[in-house]
Amino acid sequence: MTIEGFRPIYEEWKASGLTIESYCKSVGFTRSRFYLWKGKLEAKSVPASSGSFIPVKMAGRPSSFDNYPSSAANALCEVAYPNGVVVRVTSDMTLDQLRQLVTLLK
């Protein structure tokens, strides 16, 4: 099996709405094998940390910040991670605070 060979299986599982256990039982795939390939597939889709910059997709600025929390309205920069964590850099943040934040996120 290869990652590319597992990809259709993974996509079929996601579309099925089943738990991994239920899906594996229905198609005759062992859970341990599924998790092994799922991990490899997900690891391949995440850029390796090389200590350098990675491409960033910039979203357009909303026309109104009325519905945003006040901290979001004052943010110079906002980074939203897929897991729901949001990091906001504000104009009153000191260089030391920014440095500590970047260090914590490594």
Biopython code that builds the backbone (N, CA, C, O; Angstrom):
import numpy as np
from Bio.PDB.StructureBuilder import StructureBuilder

atoms = [
    (1, "MET", "N", (0.858, -1.180, 0.000)),
    (1, "MET", "CA", (0.000, 0.000, 0.000)),
    (1, "MET", "C", (0.893, 1.227, 0.000)),
    (1, "MET", "O", (1.980, 1.230, 0.578)),
    (2, "THR", "N", (0.413, 2.260, -0.656)),
    (2, "THR", "CA", (1.093, 3.551, -0.682)),
    (2, "THR", "C", (0.125, 4.605, -0.144)),
    (2, "THR", "O", (-1.065, 4.339, 0.021)),
    (3, "ILE", "N", (0.642, 5.788, 0.125)),
    (3, "ILE", "CA", (-0.227, 6.876, 0.579)),
    (3, "ILE", "C", (-1.266, 7.186, -0.487)),
    (3, "ILE", "O", (-2.437, 7.404, -0.179)),
    (4, "GLU", "N", (-0.830, 7.205, -1.747)),
    (4, "GLU", "CA", (-1.775, 7.475, -2.835)),
    (4, "GLU", "C", (-2.800, 6.348, -2.972)),
    (4, "GLU", "O", (-3.936, 6.592, -3.379)),
    (5, "GLY", "N", (-2.412, 5.135, -2.641)),
    (5, "GLY", "CA", (-3.354, 4.019, -2.661)),
    (5, "GLY", "C", (-4.353, 4.092, -1.517)),
    (5, "GLY", "O", (-5.489, 3.636, -1.645)),
    (6, "PHE", "N", (-3.925, 4.669, -0.397)),
    (6, "PHE", "CA", (-4.803, 4.799, 0.765)),
    (6, "PHE", "C", (-5.750, 5.986, 0.647)),
    (6, "PHE", "O", (-6.830, 5.974, 1.237)),
    (7, "ARG", "N", (-5.361, 7.006, -0.105)),
    (7, "ARG", "CA", (-6.153, 8.236, -0.191)),
    (7, "ARG", "C", (-7.625, 7.974, -0.558)),
    (7, "ARG", "O", (-8.504, 8.539, 0.093)),
    (8, "PRO", "N", (-7.937, 7.138, -1.574)),
    (8, "PRO", "CA", (-9.355, 6.883, -1.883)),
    (8, "PRO", "C", (-10.102, 6.203, -0.728)),
    (8, "PRO", "O", (-11.289, 6.453, -0.516)),
    (9, "ILE", "N", (-9.410, 5.356, 0.000)),
    (9, "ILE", "CA", (-10.016, 4.681, 1.158)),
    (9, "ILE", "C", (-10.341, 5.724, 2.224)),
    (9, "ILE", "O", (-11.423, 5.710, 2.811)),
    (10, "TYR", "N", (-9.399, 6.621, 2.464)),
    (10, "TYR", "CA", (-9.576, 7.680, 3.446)),
    (10, "TYR", "C", (-10.744, 8.593, 3.057)),
    (10, "TYR", "O", (-11.577, 8.936, 3.896)),
    (11, "GLU", "N", (-10.797, 8.978, 1.794)),
    (11, "GLU", "CA", (-11.879, 9.846, 1.315)),
    (11, "GLU", "C", (-13.232, 9.138, 1.418)),
    (11, "GLU", "O", (-14.235, 9.755, 1.776)),
    (12, "GLU", "N", (-13.252, 7.849, 1.104)),
    (12, "GLU", "CA", (-14.494, 7.080, 1.224)),
    (12, "GLU", "C", (-14.953, 7.027, 2.686)),
    (12, "GLU", "O", (-16.142, 7.164, 2.972)),
    (13, "TRP", "N", (-13.999, 6.825, 3.611)),
    (13, "TRP", "CA", (-14.343, 6.814, 5.034)),
    (13, "TRP", "C", (-14.920, 8.161, 5.456)),
    (13, "TRP", "O", (-15.949, 8.210, 6.130)),
    (14, "LYS", "N", (-14.257, 9.267, 5.061)),
    (14, "LYS", "CA", (-14.745, 10.592, 5.444)),
    (14, "LYS", "C", (-16.160, 10.833, 4.924)),
    (14, "LYS", "O", (-17.001, 11.387, 5.632)),
    (15, "ALA", "N", (-16.417, 10.417, 3.689)),
    (15, "ALA", "CA", (-17.738, 10.629, 3.092)),
    (15, "ALA", "C", (-18.809, 9.727, 3.710)),
    (15, "ALA", "O", (-19.999, 10.035, 3.653)),
    (16, "SER", "N", (-18.370, 8.610, 4.300)),
    (16, "SER", "CA", (-19.330, 7.639, 4.843)),
    (16, "SER", "C", (-20.031, 8.133, 6.104)),
    (16, "SER", "O", (-21.167, 7.741, 6.374)),
    (17, "GLY", "N", (-19.368, 8.991, 6.879)),
    (17, "GLY", "CA", (-19.942, 9.458, 8.136)),
    (17, "GLY", "C", (-19.827, 8.429, 9.253)),
    (17, "GLY", "O", (-20.324, 8.650, 10.357)),
    (18, "LEU", "N", (-19.180, 7.314, 8.973)),
    (18, "LEU", "CA", (-19.011, 6.257, 9.975)),
    (18, "LEU", "C", (-17.795, 6.537, 10.852)),
    (18, "LEU", "O", (-16.906, 7.308, 10.491)),
    (19, "THR", "N", (-17.785, 5.893, 12.008)),
    (19, "THR", "CA", (-16.578, 5.926, 12.817)),
    (19, "THR", "C", (-15.531, 5.078, 12.101)),
    (19, "THR", "O", (-15.862, 4.272, 11.232)),
    (20, "ILE", "N", (-14.290, 5.263, 12.467)),
    (20, "ILE", "CA", (-13.229, 4.460, 11.850)),
    (20, "ILE", "C", (-13.474, 2.981, 12.127)),
    (20, "ILE", "O", (-13.303, 2.142, 11.243)),
    (21, "GLU", "N", (-13.870, 2.668, 13.347)),
    (21, "GLU", "CA", (-14.120, 1.271, 13.705)),
    (21, "GLU", "C", (-15.227, 0.663, 12.838)),
    (21, "GLU", "O", (-15.068, -0.439, 12.313)),
    (22, "SER", "N", (-16.337, 1.372, 12.690)),
    (22, "SER", "CA", (-17.454, 0.863, 11.883)),
    (22, "SER", "C", (-17.067, 0.735, 10.422)),
    (22, "SER", "O", (-17.401, -0.253, 9.770)),
    (23, "TYR", "N", (-16.366, 1.729, 9.910)),
    (23, "TYR", "CA", (-15.949, 1.693, 8.510)),
    (23, "TYR", "C", (-15.019, 0.503, 8.266)),
    (23, "TYR", "O", (-15.199, -0.245, 7.305)),
    (24, "CYS", "N", (-14.036, 0.335, 9.134)),
    (24, "CYS", "CA", (-13.072, -0.765, 8.957)),
    (24, "CYS", "C", (-13.766, -2.128, 8.993)),
    (24, "CYS", "O", (-13.432, -3.018, 8.211)),
    (25, "LYS", "N", (-14.725, -2.289, 9.895)),
    (25, "LYS", "CA", (-15.470, -3.549, 9.949)),
    (25, "LYS", "C", (-16.231, -3.793, 8.655)),
    (25, "LYS", "O", (-16.297, -4.922, 8.169)),
    (26, "SER", "N", (-16.809, -2.725, 8.095)),
    (26, "SER", "CA", (-17.638, -2.894, 6.901)),
    (26, "SER", "C", (-16.830, -3.203, 5.638)),
    (26, "SER", "O", (-17.345, -3.816, 4.704)),
    (27, "VAL", "N", (-15.555, -2.774, 5.612)),
    (27, "VAL", "CA", (-14.750, -3.010, 4.408)),
    (27, "VAL", "C", (-13.638, -4.037, 4.620)),
    (27, "VAL", "O", (-12.888, -4.340, 3.693)),
    (28, "GLY", "N", (-13.530, -4.568, 5.832)),
    (28, "GLY", "CA", (-12.512, -5.577, 6.097)),
    (28, "GLY", "C", (-11.103, -5.030, 6.220)),
    (28, "GLY", "O", (-10.140, -5.694, 5.838)),
    (29, "PHE", "N", (-10.978, -3.832, 6.748)),
    (29, "PHE", "CA", (-9.689, -3.167, 6.951)),
    (29, "PHE", "C", (-9.427, -3.156, 8.449)),
    (29, "PHE", "O", (-10.342, -2.853, 9.213)),
    (30, "THR", "N", (-8.234, -3.468, 8.896)),
    (30, "THR", "CA", (-7.977, -3.434, 10.336)),
    (30, "THR", "C", (-7.828, -1.986, 10.796)),
    (30, "THR", "O", (-7.311, -1.135, 10.071)),
    (31, "ARG", "N", (-8.293, -1.728, 12.017)),
    (31, "ARG", "CA", (-8.194, -0.370, 12.569)),
    (31, "ARG", "C", (-6.748, 0.085, 12.670)),
    (31, "ARG", "O", (-6.425, 1.226, 12.338)),
    (32, "SER", "N", (-5.881, -0.805, 13.126)),
    (32, "SER", "CA", (-4.478, -0.410, 13.301)),
    (32, "SER", "C", (-3.857, -0.022, 11.965)),
    (32, "SER", "O", (-3.089, 0.938, 11.891)),
    (33, "ARG", "N", (-4.183, -0.761, 10.915)),
    (33, "ARG", "CA", (-3.653, -0.439, 9.589)),
    (33, "ARG", "C", (-4.235, 0.900, 9.100)),
    (33, "ARG", "O", (-3.522, 1.713, 8.510)),
    (34, "PHE", "N", (-5.527, 1.119, 9.350)),
    (34, "PHE", "CA", (-6.165, 2.368, 8.941)),
    (34, "PHE", "C", (-5.493, 3.549, 9.636)),
    (34, "PHE", "O", (-5.152, 4.541, 8.992)),
    (35, "TYR", "N", (-5.304, 3.443, 10.953)),
    (35, "TYR", "CA", (-4.670, 4.535, 11.700)),
    (35, "TYR", "C", (-3.232, 4.777, 11.236)),
    (35, "TYR", "O", (-2.782, 5.922, 11.182)),
    (36, "LEU", "N", (-2.517, 3.712, 10.903)),
    (36, "LEU", "CA", (-1.151, 3.846, 10.406)),
    (36, "LEU", "C", (-1.136, 4.692, 9.136)),
    (36, "LEU", "O", (-0.365, 5.646, 9.029)),
    (37, "TRP", "N", (-1.990, 4.341, 8.173)),
    (37, "TRP", "CA", (-2.015, 5.063, 6.908)),
    (37, "TRP", "C", (-2.651, 6.433, 7.038)),
    (37, "TRP", "O", (-2.260, 7.365, 6.334)),
    (38, "LYS", "N", (-3.618, 6.571, 7.918)),
    (38, "LYS", "CA", (-4.228, 7.883, 8.171)),
    (38, "LYS", "C", (-3.162, 8.835, 8.707)),
    (38, "LYS", "O", (-3.088, 9.986, 8.275)),
    (39, "GLY", "N", (-2.346, 8.371, 9.632)),
    (39, "GLY", "CA", (-1.262, 9.187, 10.181)),
    (39, "GLY", "C", (-0.258, 9.589, 9.122)),
    (39, "GLY", "O", (0.194, 10.734, 9.087)),
    (40, "LYS", "N", (0.095, 8.640, 8.251)),
    (40, "LYS", "CA", (1.051, 8.951, 7.184)),
    (40, "LYS", "C", (0.467, 9.971, 6.210)),
    (40, "LYS", "O", (1.157, 10.891, 5.770)),
    (41, "LEU", "N", (-0.812, 9.798, 5.880)),
    (41, "LEU", "CA", (-1.468, 10.723, 4.951)),
    (41, "LEU", "C", (-1.555, 12.122, 5.542)),
    (41, "LEU", "O", (-1.269, 13.104, 4.856)),
    (42, "GLU", "N", (-1.943, 12.220, 6.796)),
    (42, "GLU", "CA", (-2.062, 13.526, 7.444)),
    (42, "GLU", "C", (-0.696, 14.179, 7.635)),
    (42, "GLU", "O", (-0.570, 15.396, 7.503)),
    (43, "ALA", "N", (0.318, 13.389, 7.943)),
    (43, "ALA", "CA", (1.672, 13.936, 8.114)),
    (43, "ALA", "C", (2.195, 14.489, 6.796)),
    (43, "ALA", "O", (2.920, 15.484, 6.776)),
    (44, "LYS", "N", (1.826, 13.842, 5.697)),
    (44, "LYS", "CA", (2.278, 14.301, 4.386)),
    (44, "LYS", "C", (1.627, 15.632, 4.017)),
    (44, "LYS", "O", (2.225, 16.444, 3.311)),
    (45, "SER", "N", (0.402, 15.854, 4.494)),
    (45, "SER", "CA", (-0.317, 17.073, 4.126)),
    (45, "SER", "C", (0.088, 18.278, 4.967)),
    (45, "SER", "O", (-0.276, 19.405, 4.632)),
    (46, "VAL", "N", (0.833, 18.066, 6.053)),
    (46, "VAL", "CA", (1.293, 19.161, 6.916)),
    (46, "VAL", "C", (2.722, 19.505, 6.529)),
    (46, "VAL", "O", (3.580, 18.622, 6.507)),
    (47, "PRO", "N", (2.999, 20.777, 6.220)),
    (47, "PRO", "CA", (4.367, 21.143, 5.856)),
    (47, "PRO", "C", (5.344, 20.831, 6.991)),
    (47, "PRO", "O", (5.045, 21.064, 8.162)),
    (48, "ALA", "N", (6.490, 20.313, 6.636)),
    (48, "ALA", "CA", (7.514, 20.015, 7.636)),
    (48, "ALA", "C", (8.067, 21.309, 8.193)),
    (48, "ALA", "O", (8.263, 22.280, 7.463)),
    (49, "SER", "N", (8.315, 21.314, 9.489)),
    (49, "SER", "CA", (8.869, 22.498, 10.125)),
    (49, "SER", "C", (10.362, 22.541, 9.850)),
    (49, "SER", "O", (11.121, 21.699, 10.329)),
    (50, "SER", "N", (10.767, 23.525, 9.081)),
    (50, "SER", "CA", (12.181, 23.631, 8.738)),
    (50, "SER", "C", (12.816, 24.865, 9.352)),
    (50, "SER", "O", (13.977, 25.180, 9.091)),
    (51, "GLY", "N", (12.027, 25.566, 10.181)),
    (51, "GLY", "CA", (12.560, 26.779, 10.772)),
    (51, "GLY", "C", (12.509, 27.955, 9.816)),
    (51, "GLY", "O", (13.039, 29.025, 10.114)),
    (52, "SER", "N", (11.873, 27.761, 8.665)),
    (52, "SER", "CA", (11.760, 28.852, 7.714)),
    (52, "SER", "C", (10.284, 29.188, 7.512)),
    (52, "SER", "O", (9.408, 28.551, 8.096)),
    (53, "PHE", "N", (10.026, 30.168, 6.700)),
    (53, "PHE", "CA", (8.657, 30.587, 6.459)),
    (53, "PHE", "C", (7.931, 29.575, 5.587)),
    (53, "PHE", "O", (8.538, 28.898, 4.758)),
    (54, "ILE", "N", (6.623, 29.484, 5.790)),
    (54, "ILE", "CA", (5.779, 28.666, 4.930)),
    (54, "ILE", "C", (4.768, 29.601, 4.267)),
    (54, "ILE", "O", (4.498, 30.686, 4.782)),
    (55, "PRO", "N", (4.207, 29.186, 3.128)),
    (55, "PRO", "CA", (3.238, 30.058, 2.463)),
    (55, "PRO", "C", (2.033, 30.334, 3.363)),
    (55, "PRO", "O", (1.573, 29.452, 4.088)),
    (56, "VAL", "N", (1.536, 31.550, 3.310)),
    (56, "VAL", "CA", (0.388, 31.959, 4.112)),
    (56, "VAL", "C", (-0.688, 32.478, 3.176)),
    (56, "VAL", "O", (-0.412, 33.303, 2.305)),
    (57, "LYS", "N", (-1.901, 32.004, 3.347)),
    (57, "LYS", "CA", (-3.022, 32.483, 2.555)),
    (57, "LYS", "C", (-3.647, 33.654, 3.300)),
    (57, "LYS", "O", (-4.087, 33.503, 4.440)),
    (58, "MET", "N", (-3.686, 34.804, 2.670)),
    (58, "MET", "CA", (-4.220, 35.999, 3.294)),
    (58, "MET", "C", (-5.693, 36.143, 2.939)),
    (58, "MET", "O", (-6.067, 36.103, 1.767)),
    (59, "ALA", "N", (-6.509, 36.308, 3.945)),
    (59, "ALA", "CA", (-7.934, 36.538, 3.725)),
    (59, "ALA", "C", (-8.166, 38.038, 3.635)),
    (59, "ALA", "O", (-7.467, 38.823, 4.276)),
    (60, "GLY", "N", (-9.145, 38.427, 2.842)),
    (60, "GLY", "CA", (-9.463, 39.845, 2.718)),
    (60, "GLY", "C", (-10.008, 40.384, 4.025)),
    (60, "GLY", "O", (-10.633, 39.651, 4.791)),
    (61, "ARG", "N", (-9.778, 41.641, 4.278)),
    (61, "ARG", "CA", (-10.257, 42.277, 5.510)),
    (61, "ARG", "C", (-11.763, 42.494, 5.397)),
    (61, "ARG", "O", (-12.229, 43.039, 4.396)),
    (62, "PRO", "N", (-12.530, 42.082, 6.396)),
    (62, "PRO", "CA", (-13.974, 42.310, 6.353)),
    (62, "PRO", "C", (-14.277, 43.799, 6.274)),
    (62, "PRO", "O", (-13.514, 44.619, 6.784)),
    (63, "SER", "N", (-15.399, 44.151, 5.631)),
    (63, "SER", "CA", (-15.745, 45.562, 5.475)),
    (63, "SER", "C", (-16.160, 46.187, 6.792)),
    (63, "SER", "O", (-16.086, 47.406, 6.948)),
    (64, "SER", "N", (-16.598, 45.367, 7.749)),
    (64, "SER", "CA", (-17.020, 45.910, 9.033)),
    (64, "SER", "C", (-16.543, 45.009, 10.158)),
    (64, "SER", "O", (-16.629, 43.784, 10.072)),
    (65, "PHE", "N", (-16.043, 45.631, 11.210)),
    (65, "PHE", "CA", (-15.602, 44.872, 12.376)),
    (65, "PHE", "C", (-16.628, 44.956, 13.496)),
    (65, "PHE", "O", (-16.317, 44.614, 14.637)),
    (66, "ASP", "N", (-17.857, 45.408, 13.193)),
    (66, "ASP", "CA", (-18.882, 45.596, 14.222)),
    (66, "ASP", "C", (-19.205, 44.316, 14.977)),
    (66, "ASP", "O", (-19.510, 44.362, 16.168)),
    (67, "ASN", "N", (-19.141, 43.174, 14.301)),
    (67, "ASN", "CA", (-19.505, 41.897, 14.932)),
    (67, "ASN", "C", (-18.313, 41.180, 15.553)),
    (67, "ASN", "O", (-18.458, 40.073, 16.073)),
    (68, "TYR", "N", (-17.138, 41.799, 15.503)),
    (68, "TYR", "CA", (-15.939, 41.176, 16.043)),
    (68, "TYR", "C", (-15.715, 41.635, 17.475)),
    (68, "TYR", "O", (-16.103, 42.743, 17.847)),
    (69, "PRO", "N", (-15.078, 40.770, 18.288)),
    (69, "PRO", "CA", (-14.695, 41.220, 19.633)),
    (69, "PRO", "C", (-13.740, 42.405, 19.512)),
    (69, "PRO", "O", (-13.051, 42.549, 18.502)),
    (70, "SER", "N", (-13.699, 43.254, 20.539)),
    (70, "SER", "CA", (-12.860, 44.448, 20.464)),
    (70, "SER", "C", (-11.399, 44.108, 20.217)),
    (70, "SER", "O", (-10.702, 44.869, 19.546)),
    (71, "SER", "N", (-10.914, 42.982, 20.742)),
    (71, "SER", "CA", (-9.512, 42.620, 20.513)),
    (71, "SER", "C", (-9.262, 42.312, 19.049)),
    (71, "SER", "O", (-8.164, 42.562, 18.552)),
    (72, "ALA", "N", (-10.256, 41.772, 18.338)),
    (72, "ALA", "CA", (-10.100, 41.487, 16.916)),
    (72, "ALA", "C", (-10.103, 42.774, 16.106)),
    (72, "ALA", "O", (-9.372, 42.894, 15.123)),
    (73, "ALA", "N", (-10.920, 43.731, 16.512)),
    (73, "ALA", "CA", (-11.003, 44.995, 15.784)),
    (73, "ALA", "C", (-9.701, 45.771, 15.886)),
    (73, "ALA", "O", (-9.376, 46.531, 14.974)),
    (74, "ASN", "N", (-8.943, 45.604, 16.965)),
    (74, "ASN", "CA", (-7.686, 46.321, 17.169)),
    (74, "ASN", "C", (-6.473, 45.541, 16.664)),
    (74, "ASN", "O", (-5.344, 46.020, 16.771)),
    (75, "ALA", "N", (-6.692, 44.364, 16.123)),
    (75, "ALA", "CA", (-5.581, 43.516, 15.699)),
    (75, "ALA", "C", (-4.954, 44.031, 14.415)),
    (75, "ALA", "O", (-5.650, 44.384, 13.463)),
    (76, "LEU", "N", (-3.621, 44.068, 14.405)),
    (76, "LEU", "CA", (-2.892, 44.396, 13.184)),
    (76, "LEU", "C", (-2.773, 43.157, 12.313)),
    (76, "LEU", "O", (-2.739, 43.236, 11.085)),
    (77, "CYS", "N", (-2.710, 42.008, 12.979)),
    (77, "CYS", "CA", (-2.539, 40.737, 12.293)),
    (77, "CYS", "C", (-3.264, 39.664, 13.095)),
    (77, "CYS", "O", (-3.238, 39.670, 14.326)),
    (78, "GLU", "N", (-3.904, 38.752, 12.391)),
    (78, "GLU", "CA", (-4.607, 37.657, 13.057)),
    (78, "GLU", "C", (-4.270, 36.357, 12.331)),
    (78, "GLU", "O", (-4.371, 36.277, 11.107)),
    (79, "VAL", "N", (-3.872, 35.347, 13.093)),
    (79, "VAL", "CA", (-3.570, 34.036, 12.534)),
    (79, "VAL", "C", (-4.543, 33.051, 13.157)),
    (79, "VAL", "O", (-4.580, 32.888, 14.377)),
    (80, "ALA", "N", (-5.339, 32.387, 12.303)),
    (80, "ALA", "CA", (-6.313, 31.403, 12.771)),
    (80, "ALA", "C", (-5.837, 30.020, 12.352)),
    (80, "ALA", "O", (-5.704, 29.735, 11.162)),
    (81, "TYR", "N", (-5.581, 29.168, 13.332)),
    (81, "TYR", "CA", (-5.138, 27.810, 13.074)),
    (81, "TYR", "C", (-6.347, 26.905, 12.849)),
    (81, "TYR", "O", (-7.436, 27.202, 13.341)),
    (82, "PRO", "N", (-6.172, 25.803, 12.111)),
    (82, "PRO", "CA", (-7.285, 24.890, 11.853)),
    (82, "PRO", "C", (-7.923, 24.311, 13.117)),
    (82, "PRO", "O", (-9.093, 23.930, 13.097)),
    (83, "ASN", "N", (-7.166, 24.243, 14.214)),
    (83, "ASN", "CA", (-7.710, 23.674, 15.449)),
    (83, "ASN", "C", (-8.518, 24.683, 16.261)),
    (83, "ASN", "O", (-8.965, 24.368, 17.365)),
    (84, "GLY", "N", (-8.715, 25.909, 15.722)),
    (84, "GLY", "CA", (-9.529, 26.907, 16.392)),
    (84, "GLY", "C", (-8.743, 27.950, 17.175)),
    (84, "GLY", "O", (-9.325, 28.940, 17.617)),
    (85, "VAL", "N", (-7.456, 27.761, 17.359)),
    (85, "VAL", "CA", (-6.640, 28.737, 18.075)),
    (85, "VAL", "C", (-6.472, 29.968, 17.196)),
    (85, "VAL", "O", (-6.147, 29.853, 16.014)),
    (86, "VAL", "N", (-6.694, 31.146, 17.772)),
    (86, "VAL", "CA", (-6.529, 32.407, 17.050)),
    (86, "VAL", "C", (-5.496, 33.244, 17.787)),
    (86, "VAL", "O", (-5.603, 33.451, 18.996)),
    (87, "VAL", "N", (-4.496, 33.723, 17.057)),
    (87, "VAL", "CA", (-3.459, 34.577, 17.625)),
    (87, "VAL", "C", (-3.615, 35.948, 16.999)),
    (87, "VAL", "O", (-3.621, 36.083, 15.775)),
    (88, "ARG", "N", (-3.740, 36.971, 17.843)),
    (88, "ARG", "CA", (-3.897, 38.338, 17.364)),
    (88, "ARG", "C", (-2.722, 39.187, 17.826)),
    (88, "ARG", "O", (-2.373, 39.184, 19.007)),
    (89, "VAL", "N", (-2.115, 39.910, 16.899)),
    (89, "VAL", "CA", (-1.035, 40.835, 17.205)),
    (89, "VAL", "C", (-1.647, 42.231, 17.173)),
    (89, "VAL", "O", (-2.225, 42.646, 16.168)),
    (90, "THR", "N", (-1.513, 42.945, 18.280)),
    (90, "THR", "CA", (-2.098, 44.282, 18.387)),
    (90, "THR", "C", (-1.004, 45.342, 18.382)),
    (90, "THR", "O", (0.172, 45.047, 18.590)),
    (91, "SER", "N", (-1.417, 46.575, 18.141)),
    (91, "SER", "CA", (-0.449, 47.673, 18.040)),
    (91, "SER", "C", (0.210, 47.992, 19.378)),
    (91, "SER", "O", (1.300, 48.564, 19.406)),
    (92, "ASP", "N", (-0.440, 47.629, 20.498)),
    (92, "ASP", "CA", (0.151, 47.930, 21.803)),
    (92, "ASP", "C", (1.062, 46.803, 22.305)),
    (92, "ASP", "O", (1.580, 46.876, 23.419)),
    (93, "MET", "N", (1.257, 45.767, 21.491)),
    (93, "MET", "CA", (2.112, 44.650, 21.886)),
    (93, "MET", "C", (3.579, 45.060, 21.745)),
    (93, "MET", "O", (3.983, 45.612, 20.721)),
    (94, "THR", "N", (4.361, 44.786, 22.771)),
    (94, "THR", "CA", (5.784, 45.110, 22.715)),
    (94, "THR", "C", (6.518, 44.050, 21.910)),
    (94, "THR", "O", (6.008, 42.951, 21.693)),
    (95, "LEU", "N", (7.708, 44.389, 21.475)),
    (95, "LEU", "CA", (8.530, 43.444, 20.730)),
    (95, "LEU", "C", (8.842, 42.216, 21.582)),
    (95, "LEU", "O", (8.862, 41.098, 21.066)),
    (96, "ASP", "N", (9.084, 42.405, 22.870)),
    (96, "ASP", "CA", (9.355, 41.277, 23.766)),
    (96, "ASP", "C", (8.145, 40.350, 23.873)),
    (96, "ASP", "O", (8.297, 39.128, 23.875)),
    (97, "GLN", "N", (6.942, 40.928, 23.961)),
    (97, "GLN", "CA", (5.737, 40.104, 24.029)),
    (97, "GLN", "C", (5.561, 39.309, 22.741)),
    (97, "GLN", "O", (5.209, 38.130, 22.782)),
    (98, "LEU", "N", (5.802, 39.941, 21.612)),
    (98, "LEU", "CA", (5.699, 39.251, 20.330)),
    (98, "LEU", "C", (6.733, 38.134, 20.235)),
    (98, "LEU", "O", (6.428, 37.041, 19.759)),
    (99, "ARG", "N", (7.944, 38.405, 20.685)),
    (99, "ARG", "CA", (9.010, 37.403, 20.673)),
    (99, "ARG", "C", (8.624, 36.197, 21.536)),
    (99, "ARG", "O", (8.837, 35.054, 21.130)),
    (100, "GLN", "N", (8.060, 36.442, 22.723)),
    (100, "GLN", "CA", (7.625, 35.353, 23.601)),
    (100, "GLN", "C", (6.511, 34.545, 22.958)),
    (100, "GLN", "O", (6.500, 33.317, 23.045)),
    (101, "LEU", "N", (5.580, 35.223, 22.317)),
    (101, "LEU", "CA", (4.482, 34.543, 21.653)),
    (101, "LEU", "C", (4.984, 33.645, 20.528)),
    (101, "LEU", "O", (4.558, 32.497, 20.406)),
    (102, "VAL", "N", (5.877, 34.164, 19.721)),
    (102, "VAL", "CA", (6.440, 33.377, 18.617)),
    (102, "VAL", "C", (7.203, 32.176, 19.171)),
    (102, "VAL", "O", (7.107, 31.077, 18.625)),
    (103, "THR", "N", (7.950, 32.375, 20.239)),
    (103, "THR", "CA", (8.696, 31.287, 20.868)),
    (103, "THR", "C", (7.754, 30.197, 21.384)),
    (103, "THR", "O", (8.046, 29.010, 21.246)),
    (104, "LEU", "N", (6.632, 30.594, 21.975)),
    (104, "LEU", "CA", (5.668, 29.619, 22.484)),
    (104, "LEU", "C", (5.009, 28.817, 21.366)),
    (104, "LEU", "O", (4.636, 27.663, 21.573)),
    (105, "LEU", "N", (4.865, 29.403, 20.207)),
    (105, "LEU", "CA", (4.177, 28.745, 19.103)),
    (105, "LEU", "C", (5.069, 27.840, 18.277)),
    (105, "LEU", "O", (4.583, 27.148, 17.383)),
    (106, "LYS", "N", (6.357, 27.831, 18.556)),
    (106, "LYS", "CA", (7.281, 26.971, 17.780)),
    (106, "LYS", "C", (7.036, 25.527, 18.076)),
    (106, "LYS", "O", (7.711, 24.660, 17.522)),
]
sb = StructureBuilder()
sb.init_structure("model")
sb.init_model(0)
sb.init_chain("A")
sb.init_seg("    ")
for serial, (resi, resn, name, xyz) in enumerate(atoms, 1):
    if name == "N":
        sb.init_residue(resn, " ", resi, " ")
    sb.init_atom(name, np.array(xyz, "f"), 0.0, 1.0, " ", f" {name:<3s}", serial, name[0])
structure = sb.get_structure()
